[in-house]
Amino acid sequence: MLDRLVGNTKTSELGTSEYRAAIRDGMENLKDFVSPEGFYTMTHKSHSGVDERCQVLVRVDNGRWKLVP
């Protein structure tokens, strides 16, 4: 993920407001990034990035995990 963001910071110096803005803008334009934890699509309104593909509801039944449909 950082490789996708660092490209936006090459013209800015580390720690400057321009650098932070480039990181933020890069994150806010991240679409369908796949990680072991799920899919991430971030926007200026959603910085968590997760959607329904990453969430399931389970219950414990007789000591075993059961998916709740």
C-alpha positions in Angstrom: 0.0 0.0 0.0 2.8 2.4 0.8 4.2 2.0 -2.7 0.9 3.4 -4.0 1.1 6.4 -1.6 4.9 7.2 -1.8 4.6 8.1 -5.5 2.5 11.1 -4.5 5.2 12.4 -2.1 8.3 12.4 -4.3 8.1 16.2 -4.8 7.5 16.9 -1.1 9.9 16.8 1.8 9.2 14.4 4.7 7.2 16.1 7.5 5.9 19.1 5.6 2.2 19.9 5.1 2.6 19.1 1.4 3.9 15.6 2.3 1.0 14.9 4.7 -1.5 16.2 2.1 0.0 13.9 -0.5 -0.3 10.9 1.8 -3.9 11.8 2.7 -4.8 12.3 -1.0 -3.2 9.0 -1.9 -5.2 7.2 0.8 -8.4 8.9 -0.1 -8.1 7.6 -3.6 -7.3 4.0 -2.7 -9.8 1.7 -4.4 -10.2 -2.1 -3.8 -6.8 -2.6 -2.2 -6.6 -6.2 -1.1 -4.9 -7.1 2.2 -5.1 -10.2 4.5 -7.7 -8.3 6.6 -10.0 -7.5 3.6 -10.7 -5.1 0.8 -10.1 -1.3 1.3 -11.7 1.5 -0.6 -11.1 4.9 1.1 -12.7 8.2 0.4 -12.6 11.7 2.0 -15.7 10.6 3.9 -14.6 7.1 4.9 -11.1 6.6 6.3 -11.7 3.1 7.6 -12.0 1.8 4.1 -13.8 -1.5 4.9 -17.1 -2.5 3.4 -19.5 -5.5 3.7 -17.1 -7.8 2.0 -14.9 -7.6 5.1 -17.5 -8.2 7.7 -19.3 -11.3 8.8 -21.5 -12.1 11.8 -20.8 -15.3 13.7 -22.0 -17.0 16.9 -20.5 -19.7 19.1 -22.6 -22.9 19.0 -21.4 -25.8 21.2 -17.9 -24.3 21.3 -17.7 -23.9 17.5 -17.9 -20.8 15.3 -21.0 -20.7 13.1 -21.6 -18.2 10.3 -24.9 -16.3 10.8 -26.6 -15.9 7.4 
